[in-house]
Amino acid sequence: MPLYFIHTVYPDKIEKDLMGIDCENDEAACREAQLGARDVIADEVRTGKEVRLKRSFRVERDDGTLVCEIPFNHSIVLDDEA
């Protein structure tokens, strides 16, 4: 299976994924990043930490090719009318 790296992109820095994950294809790697973003947000809410939506997961193949970028603020649906 192909190796993908899911880097965390902040407004002022990038945290590189040095281990990577094996995924079946590009679509599966992007799906993993989407689910991962939701998990990170849920953990921050659960533990009372600040939820930082101005970041994203950048998915790259092992050759450095950009596959997708998953903004955290697009990973959840907020009802601002509640």
VOGU-3710 file (C-alpha; in Angstrom, 3 decimals, decimal comma):
1> mplyfihtvy> 0,000/0,000/0,000  1,159/3,538/-0,693  2,596/5,632/2,125  1,036/9,021/2,925  2,078/11,790/5,282  -0,508/13,917/7,073  1,152/17,176/8,097  -0,531/19,634/10,484  -0,568/23,157/9,063  -1,000/26,114/11,437
11> pdkiekdlmg> -1,125/29,779/10,377  2,503/30,220/11,485  4,096/26,758/11,221  3,864/23,228/9,850  4,275/20,121/11,987  5,650/17,427/9,701  4,351/13,876/9,966  7,565/11,847/10,050  6,022/8,371/10,274  3,273/8,375/7,659
21> idcendeaac> 0,416/5,930/7,235  -0,335/3,256/4,682  -3,584/3,824/2,785  -5,199/2,055/-0,120  -5,292/5,172/-2,324  -5,513/8,985/-2,334  -9,217/8,978/-1,449  -8,635/6,747/1,582  -5,770/8,968/2,773  -7,951/12,097/2,537
31> reaqlgardv> -10,754/10,290/4,374  -8,299/9,407/7,169  -7,281/13,066/7,418  -10,940/14,170/7,571  -11,711/11,692/10,349  -8,502/12,651/12,128  -9,433/16,338/12,098  -12,802/15,493/13,642  -11,116/13,338/16,284  -8,699/16,139/17,221
41> iadevrtgke> -11,551/18,645/17,534  -13,654/16,202/19,579  -10,725/15,547/21,916  -10,182/19,275/22,446  -13,868/19,769/23,253  -13,924/16,723/25,554  -10,866/17,847/27,518  -11,828/21,523/27,681  -8,924/22,695/25,535  -9,109/25,602/23,125
51> vrlkrsfrve> -10,495/24,417/19,784  -8,263/25,845/17,067  -10,085/25,752/13,741  -7,481/27,813/11,828  -5,360/24,809/10,910  -5,516/21,983/8,432  -4,170/18,557/7,624  -2,096/18,439/4,438  -1,910/14,982/2,884  1,099/14,180/0,717
61> rddgtlvcei> 2,290/11,026/-0,996  5,707/9,725/-0,052  7,156/11,516/-3,104  5,899/14,877/-1,762  2,937/15,204/-4,132  0,063/17,107/-2,515  -3,071/14,956/-2,447  -5,489/17,137/-0,477  -5,725/19,669/2,320  -8,430/19,299/4,975
71> pfnhsivldd> -9,225/22,561/6,808  -10,402/21,893/10,344  -13,132/24,526/10,028  -14,652/22,502/7,160  -14,499/19,241/9,110  -17,426/19,969/11,402  -20,834/21,589/11,103  -21,619/24,335/13,613  -25,134/25,634/14,171  -24,551/29,300/14,864
81> ea> -28,302/29,950/15,178  -28,740/27,846/18,324
//
